Amino acid sequence: MSGHLILSLDFELMWGVRDHRSLRDYGDAVLGGRRALPALLERFARARIRATWATVGLLFARDRDEMLDHVPRLRPAYADPRLSPYRDILTGIGRNETEDPWHFGRSLLDRVAQTEGQEIGTHTFSHYLCLEPGPDLAAFAADLGAARAIAAAAGHRLRSIVFPRNQISPAHVQEAAAQGIAIFRGTPASYLHRPRGAGGTTALLRGLRFADAVVPLAGRVDFAAPVPRHGGIDVPASRFLRPWNLRLPLYSRLHLARVMREMTAAARAGRCYHLWWHPHNMGRDTEANLAQLDALLAHFAQLRDRYGFASAHMADLGAPLAPATGG
């Protein structure tokens, strides 16, 4: 059996970072990510790469009125009110993508959808954080209902979900599966990558994850096949593709080499390797980041020719196992 390279991208613009970043300190990266996105799609099309674009539901809206039309009545009551984006919709964003390219992205989403082999998945409607104190499961169900509705209005049926900040629990997976979104990106099995809220993500843990990107601390990260878990289908992440660091080029070269070694091991063994990142990770130092991606795609082509390593998005592997539930 041939192995698979799975790619998933968390497509969120400012909605994914708004609680800890501002337009002043990160807006340029978001705009750079917008500029990089067509280059990503061109490379994917040329290399016949399939990928899942897990998209925040707010980005399906063409304007603020359409956002407001789909906002759920039941909203997450976070203990930290800064985590909720709903006040921003009323007072903190522009009217449409022309006026506010940091919070609107429908033109980019349409371009993704028009590129062969790209799956539109969900990153929840509001970049919903499942493991932060406050919200209950009913609010999550309402959020997913809004995500499904606004996606359907744009002509998309959601099958896959990437939980924001990888905050996953069995109950949230079960709810997503009940709504027909049964395929999810799980986390690697190691302690370093176990799902946590922000309070559990310490500086030490972040440092260990940073080190694990270049030296083996957490063990093997490829997997034989997606597996049923918590009522859904787990297509676990293998590795976050870290952006190229011009200040630490040796670190970046070591990271790239580590990813290539892991891809090779998966291809030789006929296993799956799931690489993920955000488009805005390539919004700064874009040429260096695209060069890193070019190296990875060239390596994938060699593995495809030698071992039959194939490209897949999440639904390619998860859909045959997913239960026929939800509407």
C-alpha positions, 0 to 999 in steps of 0.5 A: 500500500502506498503512503500519503502526504496530507496537507491542511492549511488553517485559513483564518486571516486576522480572526485567528490571531485577533485576541493576541495580535493587532493590525499594527503588529501583525497586519502586514503578515496577514496581507503578506499571506493574502499575497502568498496564497495565489503562489501556493495555489499555483504550486499545488496545481503544478505539482498536483497537490491536494490540500484541505483549507480549514476556513473560518466561517466568517471569511465566507461572507462577502460583506459585514451584513452577510456576516451578521446574517449568519451570526448564531444567536447563542454565542460562546461566553468565554471567561476572557471576553477578549476571545469572542470576535462578535463585538469586532464585527459591529465596531472593529472591522470594515464593511467588505473585503475592499475596505478591510482585507484583514477580516474578509477573504471571500475572493481568496476562498473562491480562488481556492475552490476553483483550484483542482484538488482543494477541499474547503473544510471548516475552522469553525464559524468564529475561530471557536476555542473549545478548551477555554473556560466558559462556553458550553457544548450548545454554543459550539453546536450553534457555531458549527450550525452557522459555519455550515449555513454560511458555507452552504450559501457559498455552495460548499458542503463541509466534511472536515474540521480543524479545531482552532489551536488544536483544542479538541475534546471527545464531546466536540468531535462527537458534536461535529460528527453529528452535524456531518463534519466527521473528519477532523485533524487530531494531534500527535500522540505525544505529551508535547502536542496533547490538546490544551487550553491557553493556560496549559501551554507554558513557555517550557512546553512551547520551547520543547515543541520548538526543539522537537521541530529539529530533533526527535523528542516526541517520537514517530509522527506518521501513521498507518491510516485515519482511525475512528475516534470519538464518533469521528475520523481522526486524520492526525497532524504529523508536523507544523511547517514552521516559517523560515527564520532568517535570523536562525537559518540553521534552525530552519535548515534543520527543520526542513531536513527533519520534515524531509526525513519524516516524509521519506520514512512515511513513504518507504513504510507506506504510511501517512504524513500530515503537514500543516500551517497557516497561509499567514505564516508565509506572509513575512519573508515570503520568498524564503518560505516559498523556497522552503515549500518548493524544496518540500514539493520537489522532495515529494515528487521524488518520493511519489516516483520512487515509492508511490507516495500520493497527495491527499486532502483530509476528506480523501482519506477520511470520507470512506470511513466517515459515518453517514450522519448529519445534514 
